[in-house]
Amino acid sequence: MSNSANQCKSVSKNKDVKMVESRKVLNNKIIVLVVLGLIILLPLVYNVVLCAYTNSPESFLEKPKGDGKCVRDAEYMRSNHMVLLKGIRNQAMREGKKTEIGLKNCRQCHTNREQFCDRCHTKVNLKPDCFSCHYYPAIGEAKKND
């Protein structure tokens, strides 16, 4: 009887050891998943916090000169100016229609390309191709050409 009791205790100990080991493995897997999740979410959290504490778009852009009236409201122009300019380009180049709105209108109020166009496009990591065809000098370029 003592021999079978020892065998039961031995089997019970083996089960306990295996259970403890499996819990350790499970805990290690959970720790790895949590760390990976934090690594994946860190850039998102960083950008959300950065956006919450950075200045609004107007604060780093040059204020427009002139009467302050644009072809559309500021909110529309901030997110859709390229749609507007491409539509005007298509009318002029593909349909042959002359339009009253264009980069000339923009230059009347936004006189400094570096402080307005370039600064915003650099912040959002865009390189517009407008200036490969259209002359809109940055301040340094205008001084060189004078």
N, C-alpha and C positions, 0 to 999 in steps of 0.2 A: 504494500500500500504506500509506503513512503517513496518507493521508486516511481510509481505513477503520479504521485503528488508532486514530486520533483520535476517530472516531465511536464506536467500542467503549468507549474510555475515557470519553467524554462520557455514553454510556448507563449505564455502570457507576457514574459519579459521581452521575447523576440517581437511580439506584436506591438508592445509599447515602444520598443526601440524603433521599429519601422514607422510607427505613427509619428513619433517625434521627428524622425528624419524627413518624413513626407511633409510635415508641417514646416520644417526649416526650408525645404525646397520651395514650398508654396510661398512662404514669407519672402524668400529671395526673389522669386518671380514677381511678386507684387512690388517689391522695392525697385526692381529693374523697370517694370512698367510705369511706375510713378515717376522715376527719374527720366525715362524716355518721354513721357507725357509732358513733363516740365520743360525739357529741352525743346520739344516741338512747339509748345505754347509760349515760350519765352519771347520770341520775336513779336508775336501777336500782342501780348500784354505790353511789351515795350512800346510798340507803335500806338496802342490805345492811350497809354499814359502820356506819351510824347505829344500826341494830338490834343489831349486835354489841356496841356500846359503850354503849348506854343502859341504864338501870336496868330491873330486872324490874318487872312490873306492881304487885307488892305494895309496892315501895319508895315509890311516890308516892301510894298510897291510904291512907286512914285504916284502922287496924287495927280489926276488929270488936270491939264490947263484948260482954259476956256470956260464956257458957260456950264459945264458939267452934264450936258445932255448928250447921251450916246444914242446910237441907233436902236439899242435895246437896253433893258434895265441891267444893272450890274450883276445880279445873280444869274441871269441868262447868259451874259457875256462870259462870266467866269467859267461856266461849264460847257457852253455851246458855241463859243466864238469861231472855232474851227469849222463847225457845220455851216455856220453862216458864210464864212469866207470861201469854203469849198463850193457852196451853192452859187455864190457870186462869180467865182472862177468858172464854173461850168456854164453859167449863162453867157459870160463874155467870150470864153474860148470855144465852146462847143456849139452854142446857139447863135453867136454873133451879136448878142444884145448888149448894149452899153448900159451899165448900171451906175447909179449915183453913189453907191456905197463901195468902199474899197480901202486899201491900206492908206491911201492919201487922207481919207477921213480919219483914220486912226491916228496918223501922225500929227494932225492938227492939235489934238489934246494930249496924246501920249508922245511927247517930243523926244524922250530919252529912251531909246531901245534897250540899253543896258539896265536901266533902272525899272523898266516895266516888262517888256517881253522876255528878255534874256533871263532876268532874275527869277521870274515865275517858272519859265520852262526849265531852268536849271534845277529849281527846287523839286520839280516833279519828274526830272530826268527825261526830258523830251528835247529833241532837236528838230525844230520845224524847218521845212524846206522853203518857206516863203521868201527868204532873203537870198536864195540862190538866183532868183529872177528879179525880184523887186528890190530897189535901192531904198534902204531904210537905215541910214548910218547910225552906228553907235557913236557916242560922244567923241571917243578917241579917233574914230574914222573920219568924222566930220572935220576935226581939227587938222588932220593930216592932209585932207583934200583941199582945205582953204588956202 
